[in-house]
């Protein structure tokens, strides 16, 4: 009976190392979550850079600003004609 005790302890340690709270399976789950979060962060950073470029264009280029105002608000300069097409979106 005492001879089986070390084997049972080793089996318990091995099971804990694989399926335990800090085991291999948990490590894999956390690694997958880290990779997904990293991918989401990269996508958010790309979107942020795109929006920063748009803001820079709006602030520095009057034609771009007028186009955005016309597209978003339907406003145009006095004497201009604004043509809208159904089913199209400026984005």
PyMOL Python script that loads the backbone (N, CA, C, O; Angstrom):
from pymol import cmd

cmd.read_pdbstr("""\
ATOM      1  N   UNK A   1       0.815  -1.195   0.000  1.00  0.00           N
ATOM      2  CA  UNK A   1       0.000   0.000   0.000  1.00  0.00           C
ATOM      3  C   UNK A   1       0.857   1.256   0.000  1.00  0.00           C
ATOM      4  O   UNK A   1       0.550   2.218  -0.705  1.00  0.00           O
ATOM      5  N   UNK A   2       1.943   1.256   0.795  1.00  0.00           N
ATOM      6  CA  UNK A   2       2.810   2.431   0.836  1.00  0.00           C
ATOM      7  C   UNK A   2       3.594   2.596  -0.457  1.00  0.00           C
ATOM      8  O   UNK A   2       4.046   3.699  -0.763  1.00  0.00           O
ATOM      9  N   UNK A   3       3.761   1.533  -1.214  1.00  0.00           N
ATOM     10  CA  UNK A   3       4.481   1.608  -2.481  1.00  0.00           C
ATOM     11  C   UNK A   3       3.653   2.347  -3.533  1.00  0.00           C
ATOM     12  O   UNK A   3       4.213   2.962  -4.440  1.00  0.00           O
ATOM     13  N   UNK A   4       2.344   2.291  -3.417  1.00  0.00           N
ATOM     14  CA  UNK A   4       1.458   2.950  -4.388  1.00  0.00           C
ATOM     15  C   UNK A   4       1.329   4.441  -4.108  1.00  0.00           C
ATOM     16  O   UNK A   4       0.919   5.199  -4.986  1.00  0.00           O
ATOM     17  N   UNK A   5       1.670   4.867  -2.913  1.00  0.00           N
ATOM     18  CA  UNK A   5       1.527   6.275  -2.540  1.00  0.00           C
ATOM     19  C   UNK A   5       2.386   7.202  -3.404  1.00  0.00           C
ATOM     20  O   UNK A   5       1.865   8.203  -3.895  1.00  0.00           O
ATOM     21  N   UNK A   6       3.691   6.916  -3.617  1.00  0.00           N
ATOM     22  CA  UNK A   6       4.474   7.803  -4.491  1.00  0.00           C
ATOM     23  C   UNK A   6       3.929   7.857  -5.915  1.00  0.00           C
ATOM     24  O   UNK A   6       3.949   8.912  -6.550  1.00  0.00           O
ATOM     25  N   UNK A   7       3.444   6.727  -6.416  1.00  0.00           N
ATOM     26  CA  UNK A   7       2.880   6.710  -7.771  1.00  0.00           C
ATOM     27  C   UNK A   7       1.615   7.564  -7.829  1.00  0.00           C
ATOM     28  O   UNK A   7       1.409   8.289  -8.802  1.00  0.00           O
ATOM     29  N   UNK A   8       0.777   7.490  -6.816  1.00  0.00           N
ATOM     30  CA  UNK A   8      -0.455   8.289  -6.784  1.00  0.00           C
ATOM     31  C   UNK A   8      -0.126   9.776  -6.696  1.00  0.00           C
ATOM     32  O   UNK A   8      -0.789  10.600  -7.324  1.00  0.00           O
ATOM     33  N   UNK A   9       0.897  10.116  -5.918  1.00  0.00           N
ATOM     34  CA  UNK A   9       1.307  11.514  -5.802  1.00  0.00           C
ATOM     35  C   UNK A   9       1.818  12.019  -7.142  1.00  0.00           C
ATOM     36  O   UNK A   9       1.467  13.119  -7.567  1.00  0.00           O
ATOM     37  N   UNK A  10       2.643  11.224  -7.807  1.00  0.00           N
ATOM     38  CA  UNK A  10       3.167  11.622  -9.119  1.00  0.00           C
ATOM     39  C   UNK A  10       2.046  11.782 -10.138  1.00  0.00           C
ATOM     40  O   UNK A  10       2.068  12.714 -10.942  1.00  0.00           O
ATOM     41  N   UNK A  11       1.079  10.894 -10.111  1.00  0.00           N
ATOM     42  CA  UNK A  11      -0.061  11.003 -11.035  1.00  0.00           C
ATOM     43  C   UNK A  11      -0.850  12.275 -10.734  1.00  0.00           C
ATOM     44  O   UNK A  11      -1.268  12.980 -11.652  1.00  0.00           O
ATOM     45  N   UNK A  12      -1.052  12.566  -9.454  1.00  0.00           N
ATOM     46  CA  UNK A  12      -1.757  13.795  -9.072  1.00  0.00           C
ATOM     47  C   UNK A  12      -1.025  15.039  -9.538  1.00  0.00           C
ATOM     48  O   UNK A  12      -1.647  15.983 -10.024  1.00  0.00           O
ATOM     49  N   UNK A  13       0.289  15.046  -9.393  1.00  0.00           N
ATOM     50  CA  UNK A  13       1.092  16.191  -9.844  1.00  0.00           C
ATOM     51  C   UNK A  13       1.005  16.338 -11.353  1.00  0.00           C
ATOM     52  O   UNK A  13       0.860  17.448 -11.864  1.00  0.00           O
ATOM     53  N   UNK A  14       1.092  15.222 -12.071  1.00  0.00           N
ATOM     54  CA  UNK A  14       1.010  15.268 -13.536  1.00  0.00           C
ATOM     55  C   UNK A  14      -0.349  15.785 -13.988  1.00  0.00           C
ATOM     56  O   UNK A  14      -0.430  16.613 -14.895  1.00  0.00           O
ATOM     57  N   UNK A  15      -1.411  15.303 -13.364  1.00  0.00           N
ATOM     58  CA  UNK A  15      -2.755  15.767 -13.731  1.00  0.00           C
ATOM     59  C   UNK A  15      -2.915  17.253 -13.446  1.00  0.00           C
ATOM     60  O   UNK A  15      -3.506  17.985 -14.240  1.00  0.00           O
ATOM     61  N   UNK A  16      -2.392  17.690 -12.322  1.00  0.00           N
ATOM     62  CA  UNK A  16      -2.470  19.106 -11.975  1.00  0.00           C
ATOM     63  C   UNK A  16      -1.664  19.958 -12.956  1.00  0.00           C
ATOM     64  O   UNK A  16      -2.079  21.060 -13.316  1.00  0.00           O
ATOM     65  N   UNK A  17      -0.516  19.446 -13.383  1.00  0.00           N
ATOM     66  CA  UNK A  17       0.318  20.192 -14.326  1.00  0.00           C
ATOM     67  C   UNK A  17      -0.361  20.345 -15.676  1.00  0.00           C
ATOM     68  O   UNK A  17      -0.098  21.305 -16.400  1.00  0.00           O
ATOM     69  N   UNK A  18      -1.225  19.410 -16.017  1.00  0.00           N
ATOM     70  CA  UNK A  18      -1.900  19.486 -17.319  1.00  0.00           C
ATOM     71  C   UNK A  18      -3.242  20.206 -17.209  1.00  0.00           C
ATOM     72  O   UNK A  18      -3.502  21.146 -17.960  1.00  0.00           O
ATOM     73  N   UNK A  19      -4.088  19.776 -16.288  1.00  0.00           N
ATOM     74  CA  UNK A  19      -5.451  20.306 -16.216  1.00  0.00           C
ATOM     75  C   UNK A  19      -5.687  21.218 -15.031  1.00  0.00           C
ATOM     76  O   UNK A  19      -6.808  21.690 -14.844  1.00  0.00           O
ATOM     77  N   UNK A  20      -4.696  21.478 -14.243  1.00  0.00           N
ATOM     78  CA  UNK A  20      -4.875  22.290 -13.046  1.00  0.00           C
ATOM     79  C   UNK A  20      -5.080  23.763 -13.351  1.00  0.00           C
ATOM     80  O   UNK A  20      -5.052  24.195 -14.503  1.00  0.00           O
ATOM     81  N   UNK A  21      -5.283  24.511 -12.294  1.00  0.00           N
ATOM     82  CA  UNK A  21      -5.547  25.947 -12.390  1.00  0.00           C
ATOM     83  C   UNK A  21      -4.436  26.694 -13.135  1.00  0.00           C
ATOM     84  O   UNK A  21      -4.710  27.654 -13.855  1.00  0.00           O
ATOM     85  N   UNK A  22      -3.210  26.265 -12.968  1.00  0.00           N
ATOM     86  CA  UNK A  22      -2.071  26.871 -13.661  1.00  0.00           C
ATOM     87  C   UNK A  22      -1.414  25.875 -14.617  1.00  0.00           C
ATOM     88  O   UNK A  22      -0.220  25.972 -14.901  1.00  0.00           O
ATOM     89  N   UNK A  23      -2.192  24.932 -15.103  1.00  0.00           N
ATOM     90  CA  UNK A  23      -1.656  23.861 -15.932  1.00  0.00           C
ATOM     91  C   UNK A  23      -1.539  24.224 -17.396  1.00  0.00           C
ATOM     92  O   UNK A  23      -1.827  25.345 -17.816  1.00  0.00           O
ATOM     93  N   UNK A  24      -1.108  23.244 -18.147  1.00  0.00           N
ATOM     94  CA  UNK A  24      -0.862  23.399 -19.580  1.00  0.00           C
ATOM     95  C   UNK A  24      -2.112  23.819 -20.354  1.00  0.00           C
ATOM     96  O   UNK A  24      -2.040  24.668 -21.242  1.00  0.00           O
ATOM     97  N   UNK A  25      -3.241  23.233 -20.020  1.00  0.00           N
ATOM     98  CA  UNK A  25      -4.474  23.576 -20.746  1.00  0.00           C
ATOM     99  C   UNK A  25      -4.865  25.039 -20.498  1.00  0.00           C
ATOM    100  O   UNK A  25      -5.296  25.737 -21.415  1.00  0.00           O
ATOM    101  N   UNK A  26      -4.713  25.487 -19.268  1.00  0.00           N
ATOM    102  CA  UNK A  26      -5.013  26.894 -18.947  1.00  0.00           C
ATOM    103  C   UNK A  26      -4.031  27.816 -19.657  1.00  0.00           C
ATOM    104  O   UNK A  26      -4.416  28.872 -20.159  1.00  0.00           O
ATOM    105  N   UNK A  27      -2.768  27.418 -19.698  1.00  0.00           N
ATOM    106  CA  UNK A  27      -1.756  28.218 -20.387  1.00  0.00           C
ATOM    107  C   UNK A  27      -2.102  28.353 -21.862  1.00  0.00           C
ATOM    108  O   UNK A  27      -1.983  29.440 -22.427  1.00  0.00           O
ATOM    109  N   UNK A  28      -2.527  27.268 -22.489  1.00  0.00           N
ATOM    110  CA  UNK A  28      -2.916  27.327 -23.908  1.00  0.00           C
ATOM    111  C   UNK A  28      -4.123  28.232 -24.120  1.00  0.00           C
ATOM    112  O   UNK A  28      -4.177  28.994 -25.085  1.00  0.00           O
ATOM    113  N   UNK A  29      -5.088  28.143 -23.212  1.00  0.00           N
ATOM    114  CA  UNK A  29      -6.278  29.001 -23.329  1.00  0.00           C
ATOM    115  C   UNK A  29      -5.884  30.471 -23.202  1.00  0.00           C
ATOM    116  O   UNK A  29      -6.355  31.315 -23.965  1.00  0.00           O
ATOM    117  N   UNK A  30      -5.029  30.766 -22.246  1.00  0.00           N
ATOM    118  CA  UNK A  30      -4.591  32.146 -22.060  1.00  0.00           C
ATOM    119  C   UNK A  30      -3.756  32.640 -23.240  1.00  0.00           C
ATOM    120  O   UNK A  30      -3.864  33.801 -23.633  1.00  0.00           O
ATOM    121  N   UNK A  31      -2.933  31.775 -23.799  1.00  0.00           N
ATOM    122  CA  UNK A  31      -2.126  32.154 -24.965  1.00  0.00           C
ATOM    123  C   UNK A  31      -3.029  32.475 -26.155  1.00  0.00           C
ATOM    124  O   UNK A  31      -2.788  33.443 -26.875  1.00  0.00           O
ATOM    125  N   UNK A  32      -4.065  31.668 -26.362  1.00  0.00           N
ATOM    126  CA  UNK A  32      -5.013  31.925 -27.446  1.00  0.00           C
ATOM    127  C   UNK A  32      -5.735  33.258 -27.222  1.00  0.00           C
ATOM    128  O   UNK A  32      -5.935  34.026 -28.163  1.00  0.00           O
ATOM    129  N   UNK A  33      -6.122  33.524 -25.983  1.00  0.00           N
ATOM    130  CA  UNK A  33      -6.784  34.795 -25.669  1.00  0.00           C
ATOM    131  C   UNK A  33      -5.833  35.962 -25.914  1.00  0.00           C
ATOM    132  O   UNK A  33      -6.260  37.014 -26.391  1.00  0.00           O
ATOM    133  N   UNK A  34      -4.542  35.792 -25.592  1.00  0.00           N
ATOM    134  CA  UNK A  34      -3.558  36.847 -25.821  1.00  0.00           C
ATOM    135  C   UNK A  34      -3.398  37.117 -27.313  1.00  0.00           C
ATOM    136  O   UNK A  34      -3.319  38.272 -27.731  1.00  0.00           O
ATOM    137  N   UNK A  35      -3.351  36.057 -28.114  1.00  0.00           N
ATOM    138  CA  UNK A  35      -3.211  36.219 -29.566  1.00  0.00           C
ATOM    139  C   UNK A  35      -4.431  36.950 -30.132  1.00  0.00           C
ATOM    140  O   UNK A  35      -4.288  37.853 -30.956  1.00  0.00           O
ATOM    141  N   UNK A  36      -5.623  36.562 -29.692  1.00  0.00           N
ATOM    142  CA  UNK A  36      -6.847  37.225 -30.171  1.00  0.00           C
ATOM    143  C   UNK A  36      -6.870  38.694 -29.764  1.00  0.00           C
ATOM    144  O   UNK A  36      -7.243  39.555 -30.561  1.00  0.00           O
ATOM    145  N   UNK A  37      -6.476  38.983 -28.536  1.00  0.00           N
ATOM    146  CA  UNK A  37      -6.439  40.372 -28.073  1.00  0.00           C
ATOM    147  C   UNK A  37      -5.411  41.176 -28.862  1.00  0.00           C
ATOM    148  O   UNK A  37      -5.646  42.341 -29.182  1.00  0.00           O
ATOM    149  N   UNK A  38      -4.286  40.567 -29.171  1.00  0.00           N
ATOM    150  CA  UNK A  38      -3.254  41.231 -29.956  1.00  0.00           C
ATOM    151  C   UNK A  38      -3.763  41.545 -31.364  1.00  0.00           C
ATOM    152  O   UNK A  38      -3.500  42.623 -31.897  1.00  0.00           O
ATOM    153  N   UNK A  39      -4.487  40.606 -31.958  1.00  0.00           N
ATOM    154  CA  UNK A  39      -5.074  40.836 -33.288  1.00  0.00           C
ATOM    155  C   UNK A  39      -6.096  41.966 -33.244  1.00  0.00           C
ATOM    156  O   UNK A  39      -6.134  42.809 -34.141  1.00  0.00           O
ATOM    157  N   UNK A  40      -6.923  41.983 -32.205  1.00  0.00           N
ATOM    158  CA  UNK A  40      -7.918  43.049 -32.069  1.00  0.00           C
ATOM    159  C   UNK A  40      -7.242  44.396 -31.878  1.00  0.00           C
ATOM    160  O   UNK A  40      -7.676  45.398 -32.448  1.00  0.00           O
ATOM    161  N   UNK A  41      -6.184  44.427 -31.080  1.00  0.00           N
ATOM    162  CA  UNK A  41      -5.443  45.671 -30.867  1.00  0.00           C
ATOM    163  C   UNK A  41      -4.852  46.180 -32.175  1.00  0.00           C
ATOM    164  O   UNK A  41      -4.910  47.377 -32.456  1.00  0.00           O
ATOM    165  N   UNK A  42      -4.283  45.282 -32.977  1.00  0.00           N
ATOM    166  CA  UNK A  42      -3.700  45.686 -34.261  1.00  0.00           C
ATOM    167  C   UNK A  42      -4.779  46.272 -35.177  1.00  0.00           C
ATOM    168  O   UNK A  42      -4.538  47.269 -35.857  1.00  0.00           O
ATOM    169  N   UNK A  43      -5.954  45.664 -35.196  1.00  0.00           N
ATOM    170  CA  UNK A  43      -7.052  46.179 -36.021  1.00  0.00           C
ATOM    171  C   UNK A  43      -7.500  47.557 -35.535  1.00  0.00           C
ATOM    172  O   UNK A  43      -7.763  48.445 -36.346  1.00  0.00           O
ATOM    173  N   UNK A  44      -7.586  47.735 -34.239  1.00  0.00           N
ATOM    174  CA  UNK A  44      -7.976  49.031 -33.677  1.00  0.00           C
ATOM    175  C   UNK A  44      -6.926  50.082 -34.001  1.00  0.00           C
ATOM    176  O   UNK A  44      -7.268  51.219 -34.323  1.00  0.00           O
ATOM    177  N   UNK A  45      -5.648  49.714 -33.918  1.00  0.00           N
ATOM    178  CA  UNK A  45      -4.581  50.665 -34.234  1.00  0.00           C
ATOM    179  C   UNK A  45      -4.621  51.066 -35.704  1.00  0.00           C
ATOM    180  O   UNK A  45      -4.407  52.235 -36.028  1.00  0.00           O
ATOM    181  N   UNK A  46      -4.896  50.101 -36.612  1.00  0.00           N
ATOM    182  CA  UNK A  46      -5.011  50.439 -38.038  1.00  0.00           C
ATOM    183  C   UNK A  46      -6.179  51.389 -38.275  1.00  0.00           C
ATOM    184  O   UNK A  46      -6.055  52.352 -39.032  1.00  0.00           O
ATOM    185  N   UNK A  47      -7.313  51.120 -37.630  1.00  0.00           N
ATOM    186  CA  UNK A  47      -8.484  51.983 -37.769  1.00  0.00           C
ATOM    187  C   UNK A  47      -8.189  53.370 -37.213  1.00  0.00           C
ATOM    188  O   UNK A  47      -8.602  54.374 -37.793  1.00  0.00           O
ATOM    189  N   UNK A  48      -7.489  53.429 -36.111  1.00  0.00           N
ATOM    190  CA  UNK A  48      -7.115  54.708 -35.508  1.00  0.00           C
ATOM    191  C   UNK A  48      -6.210  55.508 -36.443  1.00  0.00           C
ATOM    192  O   UNK A  48      -6.398  56.714 -36.598  1.00  0.00           O
ATOM    193  N   UNK A  49      -5.241  54.859 -37.063  1.00  0.00           N
ATOM    194  CA  UNK A  49      -4.353  55.548 -38.003  1.00  0.00           C
ATOM    195  C   UNK A  49      -5.139  56.082 -39.197  1.00  0.00           C
ATOM    196  O   UNK A  49      -4.891  57.193 -39.666  1.00  0.00           O
ATOM    197  N   UNK A  50      -6.093  55.278 -39.687  1.00  0.00           N
ATOM    198  CA  UNK A  50      -6.919  55.714 -40.821  1.00  0.00           C
ATOM    199  C   UNK A  50      -7.723  56.947 -40.430  1.00  0.00           C
ATOM    200  O   UNK A  50      -7.816  57.902 -41.201  1.00  0.00           O
ATOM    201  N   UNK A  51      -8.298  56.928 -39.243  1.00  0.00           N
ATOM    202  CA  UNK A  51      -9.097  58.069 -38.786  1.00  0.00           C
ATOM    203  C   UNK A  51      -8.228  59.296 -38.547  1.00  0.00           C
ATOM    204  O   UNK A  51      -8.663  60.417 -38.810  1.00  0.00           O
ATOM    205  N   UNK A  52      -7.012  59.106 -38.055  1.00  0.00           N
ATOM    206  CA  UNK A  52      -6.106  60.238 -37.870  1.00  0.00           C
ATOM    207  C   UNK A  52      -5.738  60.867 -39.216  1.00  0.00           C
ATOM    208  O   UNK A  52      -5.637  62.089 -39.321  1.00  0.00           O
ATOM    209  N   UNK A  53      -5.535  60.031 -40.251  1.00  0.00           N
ATOM    210  CA  UNK A  53      -5.261  60.574 -41.593  1.00  0.00           C
ATOM    211  C   UNK A  53      -6.456  61.364 -42.100  1.00  0.00           C
ATOM    212  O   UNK A  53      -6.290  62.432 -42.690  1.00  0.00           O
ATOM    213  N   UNK A  54      -7.664  60.845 -41.874  1.00  0.00           N
ATOM    214  CA  UNK A  54      -8.871  61.560 -42.297  1.00  0.00           C
ATOM    215  C   UNK A  54      -8.994  62.901 -41.583  1.00  0.00           C
ATOM    216  O   UNK A  54      -9.331  63.910 -42.203  1.00  0.00           O
ATOM    217  N   UNK A  55      -8.724  62.912 -40.297  1.00  0.00           N
ATOM    218  CA  UNK A  55      -8.793  64.169 -39.531  1.00  0.00           C
ATOM    219  C   UNK A  55      -7.773  65.160 -40.060  1.00  0.00           C
ATOM    220  O   UNK A  55      -8.072  66.344 -40.220  1.00  0.00           O
ATOM    221  N   UNK A  56      -6.564  64.676 -40.332  1.00  0.00           N
ATOM    222  CA  UNK A  56      -5.528  65.564 -40.872  1.00  0.00           C
ATOM    223  C   UNK A  56      -5.969  66.152 -42.216  1.00  0.00           C
ATOM    224  O   UNK A  56      -5.784  67.343 -42.469  1.00  0.00           O
ATOM    225  N   UNK A  57      -6.555  65.307 -43.078  1.00  0.00           N
ATOM    226  CA  UNK A  57      -7.040  65.807 -44.375  1.00  0.00           C
ATOM    227  C   UNK A  57      -8.153  66.832 -44.177  1.00  0.00           C
ATOM    228  O   UNK A  57      -8.175  67.862 -44.851  1.00  0.00           O
ATOM    229  N   UNK A  58      -9.071  66.557 -43.261  1.00  0.00           N
ATOM    230  CA  UNK A  58     -10.167  67.502 -43.020  1.00  0.00           C
ATOM    231  C   UNK A  58      -9.640  68.843 -42.538  1.00  0.00           C
ATOM    232  O   UNK A  58     -10.155  69.890 -42.929  1.00  0.00           O
ATOM    233  N   UNK A  59      -8.626  68.820 -41.698  1.00  0.00           N
ATOM    234  CA  UNK A  59      -8.098  70.058 -41.136  1.00  0.00           C
ATOM    235  C   UNK A  59      -7.216  70.821 -42.121  1.00  0.00           C
ATOM    236  O   UNK A  59      -7.090  72.042 -42.018  1.00  0.00           O
ATOM    237  N   UNK A  60      -6.609  70.124 -43.068  1.00  0.00           N
ATOM    238  CA  UNK A  60      -5.640  70.782 -43.942  1.00  0.00           C
ATOM    239  C   UNK A  60      -6.125  71.007 -45.371  1.00  0.00           C
ATOM    240  O   UNK A  60      -5.516  71.785 -46.107  1.00  0.00           O
ATOM    241  N   UNK A  61      -7.193  70.352 -45.774  1.00  0.00           N
ATOM    242  CA  UNK A  61      -7.641  70.449 -47.173  1.00  0.00           C
ATOM    243  C   UNK A  61      -9.102  70.901 -47.198  1.00  0.00           C
ATOM    244  O   UNK A  61     -10.004  70.156 -46.813  1.00  0.00           O
ATOM    245  N   UNK A  62      -9.312  72.110 -47.647  1.00  0.00           N
ATOM    246  CA  UNK A  62     -10.650  72.704 -47.676  1.00  0.00           C
ATOM    247  C   UNK A  62     -11.598  71.911 -48.581  1.00  0.00           C
ATOM    248  O   UNK A  62     -12.780  71.777 -48.263  1.00  0.00           O
ATOM    249  N   UNK A  63     -11.102  71.391 -49.690  1.00  0.00           N
ATOM    250  CA  UNK A  63     -11.947  70.630 -50.621  1.00  0.00           C
ATOM    251  C   UNK A  63     -12.464  69.359 -49.942  1.00  0.00           C
ATOM    252  O   UNK A  63     -13.633  69.002 -50.085  1.00  0.00           O
ATOM    253  N   UNK A  64     -11.591  68.688 -49.209  1.00  0.00           N
ATOM    254  CA  UNK A  64     -12.010  67.484 -48.483  1.00  0.00           C
ATOM    255  C   UNK A  64     -13.072  67.845 -47.455  1.00  0.00           C
ATOM    256  O   UNK A  64     -14.070  67.136 -47.323  1.00  0.00           O
ATOM    257  N   UNK A  65     -12.872  68.926 -46.735  1.00  0.00           N
ATOM    258  CA  UNK A  65     -13.838  69.358 -45.723  1.00  0.00           C
ATOM    259  C   UNK A  65     -15.191  69.667 -46.370  1.00  0.00           C
ATOM    260  O   UNK A  65     -16.230  69.263 -45.849  1.00  0.00           O
ATOM    261  N   UNK A  66     -15.186  70.367 -47.482  1.00  0.00           N
ATOM    262  CA  UNK A  66     -16.445  70.682 -48.162  1.00  0.00           C
ATOM    263  C   UNK A  66     -17.146  69.407 -48.640  1.00  0.00           C
ATOM    264  O   UNK A  66     -18.369  69.297 -48.555  1.00  0.00           O
ATOM    265  N   UNK A  67     -16.376  68.461 -49.133  1.00  0.00           N
ATOM    266  CA  UNK A  67     -16.954  67.191 -49.607  1.00  0.00           C
ATOM    267  C   UNK A  67     -17.601  66.438 -48.457  1.00  0.00           C
ATOM    268  O   UNK A  67     -18.701  65.905 -48.601  1.00  0.00           O
ATOM    269  N   UNK A  68     -16.924  66.392 -47.316  1.00  0.00           N
ATOM    270  CA  UNK A  68     -17.483  65.698 -46.157  1.00  0.00           C
ATOM    271  C   UNK A  68     -18.755  66.378 -45.658  1.00  0.00           C
ATOM    272  O   UNK A  68     -19.718  65.708 -45.287  1.00  0.00           O
ATOM    273  N   UNK A  69     -18.755  67.691 -45.652  1.00  0.00           N
ATOM    274  CA  UNK A  69     -19.948  68.424 -45.232  1.00  0.00           C
ATOM    275  C   UNK A  69     -21.100  68.135 -46.185  1.00  0.00           C
ATOM    276  O   UNK A  69     -22.233  67.921 -45.753  1.00  0.00           O
ATOM    277  N   UNK A  70     -20.812  68.130 -47.466  1.00  0.00           N
ATOM    278  CA  UNK A  70     -21.858  67.848 -48.456  1.00  0.00           C
ATOM    279  C   UNK A  70     -22.378  66.421 -48.292  1.00  0.00           C
ATOM    280  O   UNK A  70     -23.587  66.192 -48.323  1.00  0.00           O
ATOM    281  N   UNK A  71     -21.463  65.460 -48.117  1.00  0.00           N
ATOM    282  CA  UNK A  71     -21.874  64.055 -47.980  1.00  0.00           C
ATOM    283  C   UNK A  71     -22.632  63.802 -46.686  1.00  0.00           C
ATOM    284  O   UNK A  71     -23.674  63.147 -46.691  1.00  0.00           O
ATOM    285  N   UNK A  72     -22.116  64.314 -45.586  1.00  0.00           N
ATOM    286  CA  UNK A  72     -22.688  64.003 -44.285  1.00  0.00           C
ATOM    287  C   UNK A  72     -23.928  64.833 -43.951  1.00  0.00           C
ATOM    288  O   UNK A  72     -24.899  64.311 -43.403  1.00  0.00           O
ATOM    289  N   UNK A  73     -23.892  66.107 -44.277  1.00  0.00           N
ATOM    290  CA  UNK A  73     -24.968  67.003 -43.863  1.00  0.00           C
ATOM    291  C   UNK A  73     -25.879  67.441 -45.008  1.00  0.00           C
ATOM    292  O   UNK A  73     -26.946  68.009 -44.774  1.00  0.00           O
ATOM    293  N   UNK A  74     -25.464  67.182 -46.224  1.00  0.00           N
ATOM    294  CA  UNK A  74     -26.278  67.602 -47.356  1.00  0.00           C
ATOM    295  C   UNK A  74     -26.207  69.094 -47.612  1.00  0.00           C
ATOM    296  O   UNK A  74     -27.092  69.661 -48.252  1.00  0.00           O
ATOM    297  N   UNK A  75     -25.156  69.733 -47.114  1.00  0.00           N
ATOM    298  CA  UNK A  75     -24.976  71.161 -47.307  1.00  0.00           C
ATOM    299  C   UNK A  75     -24.033  71.399 -48.472  1.00  0.00           C
ATOM    300  O   UNK A  75     -23.149  70.588 -48.749  1.00  0.00           O
ATOM    301  N   UNK A  76     -24.234  72.530 -49.157  1.00  0.00           N
ATOM    302  CA  UNK A  76     -23.345  72.920 -50.249  1.00  0.00           C
ATOM    303  C   UNK A  76     -23.239  74.439 -50.264  1.00  0.00           C
ATOM    304  O   UNK A  76     -24.050  75.139 -49.658  1.00  0.00           O
ATOM    305  N   UNK A  77     -22.244  74.925 -50.953  1.00  0.00           N
ATOM    306  CA  UNK A  77     -22.076  76.383 -51.081  1.00  0.00           C
ATOM    307  C   UNK A  77     -23.271  76.972 -51.817  1.00  0.00           C
ATOM    308  O   UNK A  77     -23.922  76.299 -52.617  1.00  0.00           O
ATOM    309  N   UNK A  78     -23.539  78.217 -51.537  1.00  0.00           N
ATOM    310  CA  UNK A  78     -24.621  78.913 -52.223  1.00  0.00           C
ATOM    311  C   UNK A  78     -24.287  78.957 -53.715  1.00  0.00           C
ATOM    312  O   UNK A  78     -23.168  79.290 -54.107  1.00  0.00           O
ATOM    313  N   UNK A  79     -25.270  78.617 -54.526  1.00  0.00           N
ATOM    314  CA  UNK A  79     -25.079  78.602 -55.973  1.00  0.00           C
ATOM    315  C   UNK A  79     -24.598  77.252 -56.487  1.00  0.00           C
ATOM    316  O   UNK A  79     -24.518  77.053 -57.699  1.00  0.00           O
ATOM    317  N   UNK A  80     -24.278  76.322 -55.597  1.00  0.00           N
ATOM    318  CA  UNK A  80     -23.837  74.985 -56.008  1.00  0.00           C
ATOM    319  C   UNK A  80     -25.029  74.056 -56.087  1.00  0.00           C
ATOM    320  O   UNK A  80     -26.069  74.303 -55.477  1.00  0.00           O
ATOM    321  N   UNK A  81     -24.866  72.987 -56.844  1.00  0.00           N
ATOM    322  CA  UNK A  81     -25.903  71.976 -56.946  1.00  0.00           C
ATOM    323  C   UNK A  81     -25.381  70.700 -56.300  1.00  0.00           C
ATOM    324  O   UNK A  81     -24.299  70.217 -56.635  1.00  0.00           O
ATOM    325  N   UNK A  82     -26.150  70.171 -55.388  1.00  0.00           N
ATOM    326  CA  UNK A  82     -25.777  68.946 -54.698  1.00  0.00           C
ATOM    327  C   UNK A  82     -26.646  67.832 -55.243  1.00  0.00           C
ATOM    328  O   UNK A  82     -27.873  67.896 -55.162  1.00  0.00           O
ATOM    329  N   UNK A  83     -26.012  66.809 -55.799  1.00  0.00           N
ATOM    330  CA  UNK A  83     -26.746  65.679 -56.375  1.00  0.00           C
ATOM    331  C   UNK A  83     -26.530  64.468 -55.475  1.00  0.00           C
ATOM    332  O   UNK A  83     -25.396  64.087 -55.184  1.00  0.00           O
ATOM    333  N   UNK A  84     -27.638  63.870 -55.038  1.00  0.00           N
ATOM    334  CA  UNK A  84     -27.571  62.666 -54.208  1.00  0.00           C
ATOM    335  C   UNK A  84     -28.132  61.499 -54.999  1.00  0.00           C
ATOM    336  O   UNK A  84     -29.131  61.631 -55.707  1.00  0.00           O
ATOM    337  N   UNK A  85     -27.479  60.362 -54.870  1.00  0.00           N
ATOM    338  CA  UNK A  85     -27.936  59.148 -55.529  1.00  0.00           C
ATOM    339  C   UNK A  85     -28.455  58.194 -54.467  1.00  0.00           C
ATOM    340  O   UNK A  85     -27.787  57.968 -53.458  1.00  0.00           O
ATOM    341  N   UNK A  86     -29.621  57.639 -54.678  1.00  0.00           N
ATOM    342  CA  UNK A  86     -30.214  56.707 -53.727  1.00  0.00           C
ATOM    343  C   UNK A  86     -29.399  55.417 -53.700  1.00  0.00           C
ATOM    344  O   UNK A  86     -28.896  54.950 -54.722  1.00  0.00           O
ATOM    345  N   UNK A  87     -29.287  54.863 -52.503  1.00  0.00           N
ATOM    346  CA  UNK A  87     -28.615  53.579 -52.362  1.00  0.00           C
ATOM    347  C   UNK A  87     -27.107  53.664 -52.327  1.00  0.00           C
ATOM    348  O   UNK A  87     -26.444  52.627 -52.317  1.00  0.00           O
ATOM    349  N   UNK A  88     -26.536  54.861 -52.308  1.00  0.00           N
ATOM    350  CA  UNK A  88     -25.082  54.983 -52.219  1.00  0.00           C
ATOM    351  C   UNK A  88     -24.730  55.589 -50.872  1.00  0.00           C
ATOM    352  O   UNK A  88     -25.507  56.334 -50.276  1.00  0.00           O
ATOM    353  N   UNK A  89     -23.573  55.257 -50.426  1.00  0.00           N
ATOM    354  CA  UNK A  89     -23.104  55.766 -49.143  1.00  0.00           C
ATOM    355  C   UNK A  89     -21.712  56.323 -49.320  1.00  0.00           C
ATOM    356  O   UNK A  89     -20.908  55.739 -50.046  1.00  0.00           O
ATOM    357  N   UNK A  90     -21.398  57.440 -48.674  1.00  0.00           N
ATOM    358  CA  UNK A  90     -20.073  58.016 -48.828  1.00  0.00           C
ATOM    359  C   UNK A  90     -18.980  57.193 -48.161  1.00  0.00           C
ATOM    360  O   UNK A  90     -17.799  57.402 -48.439  1.00  0.00           O
ATOM    361  N   UNK A  91     -19.355  56.254 -47.278  1.00  0.00           N
ATOM    362  CA  UNK A  91     -18.354  55.453 -46.561  1.00  0.00           C
ATOM    363  C   UNK A  91     -18.084  54.157 -47.257  1.00  0.00           C
ATOM    364  O   UNK A  91     -17.268  53.363 -46.789  1.00  0.00           O
TER     365      UNK A  91
END
""", "prot")
cmd.dss("prot")
cmd.show_as("cartoon", "prot")
cmd.util.cbc("prot")
cmd.orient("prot")
